Amino acid sequence: MPSITLKAHYDGQRILLDEPFNLPVNASLMITVLPSANNENDSWLNIAINGLSDAYSDNEPEYLLESIKR
């Protein structure tokens, strides 16, 4: 399964996805706890999330090791 960023929140007992997503049983997850958001942070956070989602999307081309320059 490719990496994907999903929005979620903690309700005091469990982590809940903000939108439905079909996760396979025992899927490996990496959780990032974000600072409390305010209006200015929300804008920057959305830019960062969109940028990371684009960078790791299925449409991102594969780069061969030979194409990487030092």
mmJSON file of the N, C-alpha and C atoms, coordinates in Angstrom:
{"data_MODEL":{"atom_site":{
"group_PDB":["ATOM","ATOM","ATOM","ATOM","ATOM","ATOM","ATOM","ATOM","ATOM","ATOM","ATOM","ATOM","ATOM","ATOM","ATOM","ATOM","ATOM","ATOM","ATOM","ATOM","ATOM","ATOM","ATOM","ATOM","ATOM","ATOM","ATOM","ATOM","ATOM","ATOM","ATOM","ATOM","ATOM","ATOM","ATOM","ATOM","ATOM","ATOM","ATOM","ATOM","ATOM","ATOM","ATOM","ATOM","ATOM","ATOM","ATOM","ATOM","ATOM","ATOM","ATOM","ATOM","ATOM","ATOM","ATOM","ATOM","ATOM","ATOM","ATOM","ATOM","ATOM","ATOM","ATOM","ATOM","ATOM","ATOM","ATOM","ATOM","ATOM","ATOM","ATOM","ATOM","ATOM","ATOM","ATOM","ATOM","ATOM","ATOM","ATOM","ATOM","ATOM","ATOM","ATOM","ATOM","ATOM","ATOM","ATOM","ATOM","ATOM","ATOM","ATOM","ATOM","ATOM","ATOM","ATOM","ATOM","ATOM","ATOM","ATOM","ATOM","ATOM","ATOM","ATOM","ATOM","ATOM","ATOM","ATOM","ATOM","ATOM","ATOM","ATOM","ATOM","ATOM","ATOM","ATOM","ATOM","ATOM","ATOM","ATOM","ATOM","ATOM","ATOM","ATOM","ATOM","ATOM","ATOM","ATOM","ATOM","ATOM","ATOM","ATOM","ATOM","ATOM","ATOM","ATOM","ATOM","ATOM","ATOM","ATOM","ATOM","ATOM","ATOM","ATOM","ATOM","ATOM","ATOM","ATOM","ATOM","ATOM","ATOM","ATOM","ATOM","ATOM","ATOM","ATOM","ATOM","ATOM","ATOM","ATOM","ATOM","ATOM","ATOM","ATOM","ATOM","ATOM","ATOM","ATOM","ATOM","ATOM","ATOM","ATOM","ATOM","ATOM","ATOM","ATOM","ATOM","ATOM","ATOM","ATOM","ATOM","ATOM","ATOM","ATOM","ATOM","ATOM","ATOM","ATOM","ATOM","ATOM","ATOM","ATOM","ATOM","ATOM","ATOM","ATOM","ATOM","ATOM","ATOM","ATOM","ATOM","ATOM","ATOM","ATOM","ATOM","ATOM","ATOM","ATOM","ATOM","ATOM","ATOM"],
"id":[1,2,3,4,5,6,7,8,9,10,11,12,13,14,15,16,17,18,19,20,21,22,23,24,25,26,27,28,29,30,31,32,33,34,35,36,37,38,39,40,41,42,43,44,45,46,47,48,49,50,51,52,53,54,55,56,57,58,59,60,61,62,63,64,65,66,67,68,69,70,71,72,73,74,75,76,77,78,79,80,81,82,83,84,85,86,87,88,89,90,91,92,93,94,95,96,97,98,99,100,101,102,103,104,105,106,107,108,109,110,111,112,113,114,115,116,117,118,119,120,121,122,123,124,125,126,127,128,129,130,131,132,133,134,135,136,137,138,139,140,141,142,143,144,145,146,147,148,149,150,151,152,153,154,155,156,157,158,159,160,161,162,163,164,165,166,167,168,169,170,171,172,173,174,175,176,177,178,179,180,181,182,183,184,185,186,187,188,189,190,191,192,193,194,195,196,197,198,199,200,201,202,203,204,205,206,207,208,209,210],
"type_symbol":["N","C","C","N","C","C","N","C","C","N","C","C","N","C","C","N","C","C","N","C","C","N","C","C","N","C","C","N","C","C","N","C","C","N","C","C","N","C","C","N","C","C","N","C","C","N","C","C","N","C","C","N","C","C","N","C","C","N","C","C","N","C","C","N","C","C","N","C","C","N","C","C","N","C","C","N","C","C","N","C","C","N","C","C","N","C","C","N","C","C","N","C","C","N","C","C","N","C","C","N","C","C","N","C","C","N","C","C","N","C","C","N","C","C","N","C","C","N","C","C","N","C","C","N","C","C","N","C","C","N","C","C","N","C","C","N","C","C","N","C","C","N","C","C","N","C","C","N","C","C","N","C","C","N","C","C","N","C","C","N","C","C","N","C","C","N","C","C","N","C","C","N","C","C","N","C","C","N","C","C","N","C","C","N","C","C","N","C","C","N","C","C","N","C","C","N","C","C","N","C","C","N","C","C","N","C","C","N","C","C"],
"label_atom_id":["N","CA","C","N","CA","C","N","CA","C","N","CA","C","N","CA","C","N","CA","C","N","CA","C","N","CA","C","N","CA","C","N","CA","C","N","CA","C","N","CA","C","N","CA","C","N","CA","C","N","CA","C","N","CA","C","N","CA","C","N","CA","C","N","CA","C","N","CA","C","N","CA","C","N","CA","C","N","CA","C","N","CA","C","N","CA","C","N","CA","C","N","CA","C","N","CA","C","N","CA","C","N","CA","C","N","CA","C","N","CA","C","N","CA","C","N","CA","C","N","CA","C","N","CA","C","N","CA","C","N","CA","C","N","CA","C","N","CA","C","N","CA","C","N","CA","C","N","CA","C","N","CA","C","N","CA","C","N","CA","C","N","CA","C","N","CA","C","N","CA","C","N","CA","C","N","CA","C","N","CA","C","N","CA","C","N","CA","C","N","CA","C","N","CA","C","N","CA","C","N","CA","C","N","CA","C","N","CA","C","N","CA","C","N","CA","C","N","CA","C","N","CA","C","N","CA","C","N","CA","C","N","CA","C","N","CA","C","N","CA","C","N","CA","C"],
"label_alt_id":[null,null,null,null,null,null,null,null,null,null,null,null,null,null,null,null,null,null,null,null,null,null,null,null,null,null,null,null,null,null,null,null,null,null,null,null,null,null,null,null,null,null,null,null,null,null,null,null,null,null,null,null,null,null,null,null,null,null,null,null,null,null,null,null,null,null,null,null,null,null,null,null,null,null,null,null,null,null,null,null,null,null,null,null,null,null,null,null,null,null,null,null,null,null,null,null,null,null,null,null,null,null,null,null,null,null,null,null,null,null,null,null,null,null,null,null,null,null,null,null,null,null,null,null,null,null,null,null,null,null,null,null,null,null,null,null,null,null,null,null,null,null,null,null,null,null,null,null,null,null,null,null,null,null,null,null,null,null,null,null,null,null,null,null,null,null,null,null,null,null,null,null,null,null,null,null,null,null,null,null,null,null,null,null,null,null,null,null,null,null,null,null,null,null,null,null,null,null,null,null,null,null,null,null,null,null,null,null,null,null],
"label_comp_id":["MET","MET","MET","PRO","PRO","PRO","SER","SER","SER","ILE","ILE","ILE","THR","THR","THR","LEU","LEU","LEU","LYS","LYS","LYS","ALA","ALA","ALA","HIS","HIS","HIS","TYR","TYR","TYR","ASP","ASP","ASP","GLY","GLY","GLY","GLN","GLN","GLN","ARG","ARG","ARG","ILE","ILE","ILE","LEU","LEU","LEU","LEU","LEU","LEU","ASP","ASP","ASP","GLU","GLU","GLU","PRO","PRO","PRO","PHE","PHE","PHE","ASN","ASN","ASN","LEU","LEU","LEU","PRO","PRO","PRO","VAL","VAL","VAL","ASN","ASN","ASN","ALA","ALA","ALA","SER","SER","SER","LEU","LEU","LEU","MET","MET","MET","ILE","ILE","ILE","THR","THR","THR","VAL","VAL","VAL","LEU","LEU","LEU","PRO","PRO","PRO","SER","SER","SER","ALA","ALA","ALA","ASN","ASN","ASN","ASN","ASN","ASN","GLU","GLU","GLU","ASN","ASN","ASN","ASP","ASP","ASP","SER","SER","SER","TRP","TRP","TRP","LEU","LEU","LEU","ASN","ASN","ASN","ILE","ILE","ILE","ALA","ALA","ALA","ILE","ILE","ILE","ASN","ASN","ASN","GLY","GLY","GLY","LEU","LEU","LEU","SER","SER","SER","ASP","ASP","ASP","ALA","ALA","ALA","TYR","TYR","TYR","SER","SER","SER","ASP","ASP","ASP","ASN","ASN","ASN","GLU","GLU","GLU","PRO","PRO","PRO","GLU","GLU","GLU","TYR","TYR","TYR","LEU","LEU","LEU","LEU","LEU","LEU","GLU","GLU","GLU","SER","SER","SER","ILE","ILE","ILE","LYS","LYS","LYS","ARG","ARG","ARG"],
"label_asym_id":["A","A","A","A","A","A","A","A","A","A","A","A","A","A","A","A","A","A","A","A","A","A","A","A","A","A","A","A","A","A","A","A","A","A","A","A","A","A","A","A","A","A","A","A","A","A","A","A","A","A","A","A","A","A","A","A","A","A","A","A","A","A","A","A","A","A","A","A","A","A","A","A","A","A","A","A","A","A","A","A","A","A","A","A","A","A","A","A","A","A","A","A","A","A","A","A","A","A","A","A","A","A","A","A","A","A","A","A","A","A","A","A","A","A","A","A","A","A","A","A","A","A","A","A","A","A","A","A","A","A","A","A","A","A","A","A","A","A","A","A","A","A","A","A","A","A","A","A","A","A","A","A","A","A","A","A","A","A","A","A","A","A","A","A","A","A","A","A","A","A","A","A","A","A","A","A","A","A","A","A","A","A","A","A","A","A","A","A","A","A","A","A","A","A","A","A","A","A","A","A","A","A","A","A","A","A","A","A","A","A"],
"label_entity_id":["1","1","1","1","1","1","1","1","1","1","1","1","1","1","1","1","1","1","1","1","1","1","1","1","1","1","1","1","1","1","1","1","1","1","1","1","1","1","1","1","1","1","1","1","1","1","1","1","1","1","1","1","1","1","1","1","1","1","1","1","1","1","1","1","1","1","1","1","1","1","1","1","1","1","1","1","1","1","1","1","1","1","1","1","1","1","1","1","1","1","1","1","1","1","1","1","1","1","1","1","1","1","1","1","1","1","1","1","1","1","1","1","1","1","1","1","1","1","1","1","1","1","1","1","1","1","1","1","1","1","1","1","1","1","1","1","1","1","1","1","1","1","1","1","1","1","1","1","1","1","1","1","1","1","1","1","1","1","1","1","1","1","1","1","1","1","1","1","1","1","1","1","1","1","1","1","1","1","1","1","1","1","1","1","1","1","1","1","1","1","1","1","1","1","1","1","1","1","1","1","1","1","1","1","1","1","1","1","1","1"],
"label_seq_id":[1,1,1,2,2,2,3,3,3,4,4,4,5,5,5,6,6,6,7,7,7,8,8,8,9,9,9,10,10,10,11,11,11,12,12,12,13,13,13,14,14,14,15,15,15,16,16,16,17,17,17,18,18,18,19,19,19,20,20,20,21,21,21,22,22,22,23,23,23,24,24,24,25,25,25,26,26,26,27,27,27,28,28,28,29,29,29,30,30,30,31,31,31,32,32,32,33,33,33,34,34,34,35,35,35,36,36,36,37,37,37,38,38,38,39,39,39,40,40,40,41,41,41,42,42,42,43,43,43,44,44,44,45,45,45,46,46,46,47,47,47,48,48,48,49,49,49,50,50,50,51,51,51,52,52,52,53,53,53,54,54,54,55,55,55,56,56,56,57,57,57,58,58,58,59,59,59,60,60,60,61,61,61,62,62,62,63,63,63,64,64,64,65,65,65,66,66,66,67,67,67,68,68,68,69,69,69,70,70,70],
"pdbx_PDB_ins_code":[null,null,null,null,null,null,null,null,null,null,null,null,null,null,null,null,null,null,null,null,null,null,null,null,null,null,null,null,null,null,null,null,null,null,null,null,null,null,null,null,null,null,null,null,null,null,null,null,null,null,null,null,null,null,null,null,null,null,null,null,null,null,null,null,null,null,null,null,null,null,null,null,null,null,null,null,null,null,null,null,null,null,null,null,null,null,null,null,null,null,null,null,null,null,null,null,null,null,null,null,null,null,null,null,null,null,null,null,null,null,null,null,null,null,null,null,null,null,null,null,null,null,null,null,null,null,null,null,null,null,null,null,null,null,null,null,null,null,null,null,null,null,null,null,null,null,null,null,null,null,null,null,null,null,null,null,null,null,null,null,null,null,null,null,null,null,null,null,null,null,null,null,null,null,null,null,null,null,null,null,null,null,null,null,null,null,null,null,null,null,null,null,null,null,null,null,null,null,null,null,null,null,null,null,null,null,null,null,null,null],
"Cartn_x":[0.854,0.0,0.899,0.643,1.449,1.165,2.107,1.903,0.806,0.013,-1.067,-1.21,-1.564,-1.792,-3.288,-3.721,-5.125,-5.281,-6.299,-6.569,-7.324,-6.957,-7.585,-7.515,-8.191,-8.144,-8.253,-7.851,-7.898,-9.06,-9.979,-11.176,-11.011,-9.796,-9.545,-9.414,-9.867,-9.749,-9.121,-9.435,-8.91,-8.65,-7.858,-7.596,-8.668,-9.339,-10.432,-10.11,-10.31,-10.132,-11.247,-10.903,-11.905,-12.784,-12.285,-13.059,-12.899,-13.914,-13.809,-12.67,-11.951,-10.892,-10.778,-10.708,-10.658,-9.218,-8.882,-7.551,-7.552,-6.519,-6.434,-6.168,-6.598,-6.349,-4.84,-4.408,-3.003,-2.128,-2.722,-1.938,-0.972,0.255,1.235,0.908,0.936,0.619,1.755,1.942,2.863,2.04,2.029,1.207,2.101,1.701,2.397,1.448,1.85,1.026,1.406,0.414,0.632,0.324,0.969,0.655,-0.774,-1.325,-2.67,-2.691,-3.705,-3.773,-4.467,-4.004,-4.724,-4.874,-5.511,-5.798,-4.535,-3.477,-2.243,-1.595,-1.569,-0.981,-1.781,-3.103,-3.937,-3.52,-3.263,-2.863,-1.549,-0.554,0.743,0.627,-0.167,-0.353,-0.976,-1.993,-2.631,-1.668,-0.821,0.178,1.14,1.598,2.531,1.89,0.666,-0.032,-0.215,-0.642,-0.845,0.47,1.542,2.842,3.347,3.226,3.661,2.794,1.497,0.605,0.969,1.282,1.69,3.029,3.959,5.296,5.274,4.323,4.264,3.046,2.482,1.288,1.661,0.656,0.872,1.337,1.087,1.465,2.907,3.59,4.977,5.852,6.695,7.535,8.569,8.966,10.038,11.36,12.244,13.564,14.561,15.3,16.296,17.521,18.242,19.435,20.437,20.478,21.433,21.086,19.835,19.437,19.727,20.169,20.467,21.9,22.065,23.411,23.837,25.123,25.663,25.882],
"Cartn_y":[-1.172,0.0,1.234,2.202,3.425,4.273,5.141,6.048,7.043,7.375,8.343,9.13,10.397,11.226,11.328,10.993,11.059,12.001,12.832,13.699,12.896,13.125,12.414,13.297,12.858,13.57,12.562,12.997,12.173,12.649,11.755,12.144,11.969,11.691,11.463,9.992,9.122,7.681,6.977,7.431,6.777,7.792,7.361,8.173,7.837,8.87,8.688,9.396,8.711,9.347,10.363,11.514,12.547,12.19,11.347,10.893,9.384,8.68,7.223,6.832,5.783,5.234,3.756,2.918,1.472,1.042,0.833,0.368,-1.147,-1.798,-3.249,-3.571,-4.735,-5.19,-5.244,-4.775,-4.754,-3.864,-2.87,-1.93,-1.182,-1.0,-0.223,1.256,1.973,3.399,4.171,5.416,6.337,7.548,7.861,8.947,10.151,11.318,12.568,13.447,13.84,14.715,16.152,16.933,18.308,19.275,20.429,21.421,21.916,22.452,23.024,24.045,23.969,24.832,26.147,27.192,28.455,28.849,29.934,30.28,30.38,31.01,31.136,29.771,28.964,27.634,26.744,26.886,26.078,26.254,27.485,27.746,27.055,27.214,26.58,25.06,24.559,23.119,22.553,23.218,22.754,22.777,23.813,23.872,22.692,22.423,21.316,19.97,19.758,18.492,18.292,19.333,19.217,18.964,19.643,19.429,18.016,17.502,16.132,15.113,15.366,14.459,14.414,15.578,15.628,14.923,15.128,14.551,13.027,12.471,11.022,10.403,11.102,10.588,9.502,8.794,7.759,8.356,9.652,10.296,10.79,10.701,11.145,10.175,10.679,9.761,9.064,7.885,7.166,7.734,8.02,8.521,7.397,7.119,6.079,6.584,5.683,6.049,6.767,6.364,6.963,8.429,8.839,10.206,11.197,10.679,11.532,12.034,13.344,13.943,14.43,14.444,14.919,16.402],
"Cartn_z":[0.0,0.0,0.0,-0.875,-0.881,0.356,0.69,1.822,1.491,2.484,2.309,3.608,3.491,4.662,4.907,6.119,6.49,7.681,7.651,8.797,9.849,11.105,12.215,13.453,14.495,15.767,16.905,18.08,19.28,20.133,20.476,21.231,22.747,23.187,24.607,24.931,24.009,24.21,23.018,21.816,20.62,19.511,18.547,17.356,16.333,15.834,14.879,13.571,12.453,11.156,10.937,10.333,10.066,8.877,7.983,6.832,6.726,6.232,6.1,5.158,5.519,4.679,5.007,3.994,4.184,4.442,5.718,6.094,6.221,5.697,5.884,7.357,7.78,9.152,9.383,10.528,10.927,10.043,9.397,8.588,9.498,9.045,9.805,9.653,10.767,10.761,11.423,10.979,11.637,12.034,13.305,13.825,14.113,13.632,13.929,14.711,15.918,16.737,16.389,15.972,15.547,16.68,16.674,17.706,17.536,18.61,18.52,17.404,16.59,15.409,15.739,15.107,15.103,13.638,13.342,11.952,11.101,11.625,10.852,10.653,11.72,11.601,10.664,10.651,9.764,8.312,7.905,6.523,6.193,7.079,6.842,6.89,7.796,7.905,6.637,6.111,4.877,3.703,3.63,2.56,2.689,3.91,4.13,3.808,4.24,3.971,2.473,1.782,0.332,-0.387,0.042,-0.584,-0.383,0.83,1.093,0.358,0.295,-0.431,-1.908,-2.487,-3.894,-4.1,-3.168,-3.305,-3.231,-2.504,-2.339,-3.012,-3.981,-4.656,-5.662,-6.141,-7.148,-8.473,-8.694,-9.951,-9.95,-8.819,-8.737,-9.527,-10.428,-11.221,-10.353,-10.782,-10.104,-10.576,-9.654,-9.992,-9.817,-10.877,-10.821,-10.069,-9.439,-8.698,-9.599,-10.873,-11.82,-12.127,-11.892,-12.216,-11.077,-9.929,-8.783,-8.902,-8.821,-8.917,-7.548,-7.299,-6.014,-6.06],
"occupancy":[1.0,1.0,1.0,1.0,1.0,1.0,1.0,1.0,1.0,1.0,1.0,1.0,1.0,1.0,1.0,1.0,1.0,1.0,1.0,1.0,1.0,1.0,1.0,1.0,1.0,1.0,1.0,1.0,1.0,1.0,1.0,1.0,1.0,1.0,1.0,1.0,1.0,1.0,1.0,1.0,1.0,1.0,1.0,1.0,1.0,1.0,1.0,1.0,1.0,1.0,1.0,1.0,1.0,1.0,1.0,1.0,1.0,1.0,1.0,1.0,1.0,1.0,1.0,1.0,1.0,1.0,1.0,1.0,1.0,1.0,1.0,1.0,1.0,1.0,1.0,1.0,1.0,1.0,1.0,1.0,1.0,1.0,1.0,1.0,1.0,1.0,1.0,1.0,1.0,1.0,1.0,1.0,1.0,1.0,1.0,1.0,1.0,1.0,1.0,1.0,1.0,1.0,1.0,1.0,1.0,1.0,1.0,1.0,1.0,1.0,1.0,1.0,1.0,1.0,1.0,1.0,1.0,1.0,1.0,1.0,1.0,1.0,1.0,1.0,1.0,1.0,1.0,1.0,1.0,1.0,1.0,1.0,1.0,1.0,1.0,1.0,1.0,1.0,1.0,1.0,1.0,1.0,1.0,1.0,1.0,1.0,1.0,1.0,1.0,1.0,1.0,1.0,1.0,1.0,1.0,1.0,1.0,1.0,1.0,1.0,1.0,1.0,1.0,1.0,1.0,1.0,1.0,1.0,1.0,1.0,1.0,1.0,1.0,1.0,1.0,1.0,1.0,1.0,1.0,1.0,1.0,1.0,1.0,1.0,1.0,1.0,1.0,1.0,1.0,1.0,1.0,1.0,1.0,1.0,1.0,1.0,1.0,1.0,1.0,1.0,1.0,1.0,1.0,1.0,1.0,1.0,1.0,1.0,1.0,1.0],
"B_iso_or_equiv":[0.0,0.0,0.0,0.0,0.0,0.0,0.0,0.0,0.0,0.0,0.0,0.0,0.0,0.0,0.0,0.0,0.0,0.0,0.0,0.0,0.0,0.0,0.0,0.0,0.0,0.0,0.0,0.0,0.0,0.0,0.0,0.0,0.0,0.0,0.0,0.0,0.0,0.0,0.0,0.0,0.0,0.0,0.0,0.0,0.0,0.0,0.0,0.0,0.0,0.0,0.0,0.0,0.0,0.0,0.0,0.0,0.0,0.0,0.0,0.0,0.0,0.0,0.0,0.0,0.0,0.0,0.0,0.0,0.0,0.0,0.0,0.0,0.0,0.0,0.0,0.0,0.0,0.0,0.0,0.0,0.0,0.0,0.0,0.0,0.0,0.0,0.0,0.0,0.0,0.0,0.0,0.0,0.0,0.0,0.0,0.0,0.0,0.0,0.0,0.0,0.0,0.0,0.0,0.0,0.0,0.0,0.0,0.0,0.0,0.0,0.0,0.0,0.0,0.0,0.0,0.0,0.0,0.0,0.0,0.0,0.0,0.0,0.0,0.0,0.0,0.0,0.0,0.0,0.0,0.0,0.0,0.0,0.0,0.0,0.0,0.0,0.0,0.0,0.0,0.0,0.0,0.0,0.0,0.0,0.0,0.0,0.0,0.0,0.0,0.0,0.0,0.0,0.0,0.0,0.0,0.0,0.0,0.0,0.0,0.0,0.0,0.0,0.0,0.0,0.0,0.0,0.0,0.0,0.0,0.0,0.0,0.0,0.0,0.0,0.0,0.0,0.0,0.0,0.0,0.0,0.0,0.0,0.0,0.0,0.0,0.0,0.0,0.0,0.0,0.0,0.0,0.0,0.0,0.0,0.0,0.0,0.0,0.0,0.0,0.0,0.0,0.0,0.0,0.0,0.0,0.0,0.0,0.0,0.0,0.0],
"pdbx_formal_charge":[null,null,null,null,null,null,null,null,null,null,null,null,null,null,null,null,null,null,null,null,null,null,null,null,null,null,null,null,null,null,null,null,null,null,null,null,null,null,null,null,null,null,null,null,null,null,null,null,null,null,null,null,null,null,null,null,null,null,null,null,null,null,null,null,null,null,null,null,null,null,null,null,null,null,null,null,null,null,null,null,null,null,null,null,null,null,null,null,null,null,null,null,null,null,null,null,null,null,null,null,null,null,null,null,null,null,null,null,null,null,null,null,null,null,null,null,null,null,null,null,null,null,null,null,null,null,null,null,null,null,null,null,null,null,null,null,null,null,null,null,null,null,null,null,null,null,null,null,null,null,null,null,null,null,null,null,null,null,null,null,null,null,null,null,null,null,null,null,null,null,null,null,null,null,null,null,null,null,null,null,null,null,null,null,null,null,null,null,null,null,null,null,null,null,null,null,null,null,null,null,null,null,null,null,null,null,null,null,null,null],
"auth_seq_id":[1,1,1,2,2,2,3,3,3,4,4,4,5,5,5,6,6,6,7,7,7,8,8,8,9,9,9,10,10,10,11,11,11,12,12,12,13,13,13,14,14,14,15,15,15,16,16,16,17,17,17,18,18,18,19,19,19,20,20,20,21,21,21,22,22,22,23,23,23,24,24,24,25,25,25,26,26,26,27,27,27,28,28,28,29,29,29,30,30,30,31,31,31,32,32,32,33,33,33,34,34,34,35,35,35,36,36,36,37,37,37,38,38,38,39,39,39,40,40,40,41,41,41,42,42,42,43,43,43,44,44,44,45,45,45,46,46,46,47,47,47,48,48,48,49,49,49,50,50,50,51,51,51,52,52,52,53,53,53,54,54,54,55,55,55,56,56,56,57,57,57,58,58,58,59,59,59,60,60,60,61,61,61,62,62,62,63,63,63,64,64,64,65,65,65,66,66,66,67,67,67,68,68,68,69,69,69,70,70,70],
"auth_comp_id":["MET","MET","MET","PRO","PRO","PRO","SER","SER","SER","ILE","ILE","ILE","THR","THR","THR","LEU","LEU","LEU","LYS","LYS","LYS","ALA","ALA","ALA","HIS","HIS","HIS","TYR","TYR","TYR","ASP","ASP","ASP","GLY","GLY","GLY","GLN","GLN","GLN","ARG","ARG","ARG","ILE","ILE","ILE","LEU","LEU","LEU","LEU","LEU","LEU","ASP","ASP","ASP","GLU","GLU","GLU","PRO","PRO","PRO","PHE","PHE","PHE","ASN","ASN","ASN","LEU","LEU","LEU","PRO","PRO","PRO","VAL","VAL","VAL","ASN","ASN","ASN","ALA","ALA","ALA","SER","SER","SER","LEU","LEU","LEU","MET","MET","MET","ILE","ILE","ILE","THR","THR","THR","VAL","VAL","VAL","LEU","LEU","LEU","PRO","PRO","PRO","SER","SER","SER","ALA","ALA","ALA","ASN","ASN","ASN","ASN","ASN","ASN","GLU","GLU","GLU","ASN","ASN","ASN","ASP","ASP","ASP","SER","SER","SER","TRP","TRP","TRP","LEU","LEU","LEU","ASN","ASN","ASN","ILE","ILE","ILE","ALA","ALA","ALA","ILE","ILE","ILE","ASN","ASN","ASN","GLY","GLY","GLY","LEU","LEU","LEU","SER","SER","SER","ASP","ASP","ASP","ALA","ALA","ALA","TYR","TYR","TYR","SER","SER","SER","ASP","ASP","ASP","ASN","ASN","ASN","GLU","GLU","GLU","PRO","PRO","PRO","GLU","GLU","GLU","TYR","TYR","TYR","LEU","LEU","LEU","LEU","LEU","LEU","GLU","GLU","GLU","SER","SER","SER","ILE","ILE","ILE","LYS","LYS","LYS","ARG","ARG","ARG"],
"auth_asym_id":["A","A","A","A","A","A","A","A","A","A","A","A","A","A","A","A","A","A","A","A","A","A","A","A","A","A","A","A","A","A","A","A","A","A","A","A","A","A","A","A","A","A","A","A","A","A","A","A","A","A","A","A","A","A","A","A","A","A","A","A","A","A","A","A","A","A","A","A","A","A","A","A","A","A","A","A","A","A","A","A","A","A","A","A","A","A","A","A","A","A","A","A","A","A","A","A","A","A","A","A","A","A","A","A","A","A","A","A","A","A","A","A","A","A","A","A","A","A","A","A","A","A","A","A","A","A","A","A","A","A","A","A","A","A","A","A","A","A","A","A","A","A","A","A","A","A","A","A","A","A","A","A","A","A","A","A","A","A","A","A","A","A","A","A","A","A","A","A","A","A","A","A","A","A","A","A","A","A","A","A","A","A","A","A","A","A","A","A","A","A","A","A","A","A","A","A","A","A","A","A","A","A","A","A","A","A","A","A","A","A"],
"auth_atom_id":["N","CA","C","N","CA","C","N","CA","C","N","CA","C","N","CA","C","N","CA","C","N","CA","C","N","CA","C","N","CA","C","N","CA","C","N","CA","C","N","CA","C","N","CA","C","N","CA","C","N","CA","C","N","CA","C","N","CA","C","N","CA","C","N","CA","C","N","CA","C","N","CA","C","N","CA","C","N","CA","C","N","CA","C","N","CA","C","N","CA","C","N","CA","C","N","CA","C","N","CA","C","N","CA","C","N","CA","C","N","CA","C","N","CA","C","N","CA","C","N","CA","C","N","CA","C","N","CA","C","N","CA","C","N","CA","C","N","CA","C","N","CA","C","N","CA","C","N","CA","C","N","CA","C","N","CA","C","N","CA","C","N","CA","C","N","CA","C","N","CA","C","N","CA","C","N","CA","C","N","CA","C","N","CA","C","N","CA","C","N","CA","C","N","CA","C","N","CA","C","N","CA","C","N","CA","C","N","CA","C","N","CA","C","N","CA","C","N","CA","C","N","CA","C","N","CA","C","N","CA","C","N","CA","C","N","CA","C","N","CA","C","N","CA","C"],
"pdbx_PDB_model_num":[1,1,1,1,1,1,1,1,1,1,1,1,1,1,1,1,1,1,1,1,1,1,1,1,1,1,1,1,1,1,1,1,1,1,1,1,1,1,1,1,1,1,1,1,1,1,1,1,1,1,1,1,1,1,1,1,1,1,1,1,1,1,1,1,1,1,1,1,1,1,1,1,1,1,1,1,1,1,1,1,1,1,1,1,1,1,1,1,1,1,1,1,1,1,1,1,1,1,1,1,1,1,1,1,1,1,1,1,1,1,1,1,1,1,1,1,1,1,1,1,1,1,1,1,1,1,1,1,1,1,1,1,1,1,1,1,1,1,1,1,1,1,1,1,1,1,1,1,1,1,1,1,1,1,1,1,1,1,1,1,1,1,1,1,1,1,1,1,1,1,1,1,1,1,1,1,1,1,1,1,1,1,1,1,1,1,1,1,1,1,1,1,1,1,1,1,1,1,1,1,1,1,1,1,1,1,1,1,1,1]
}}}
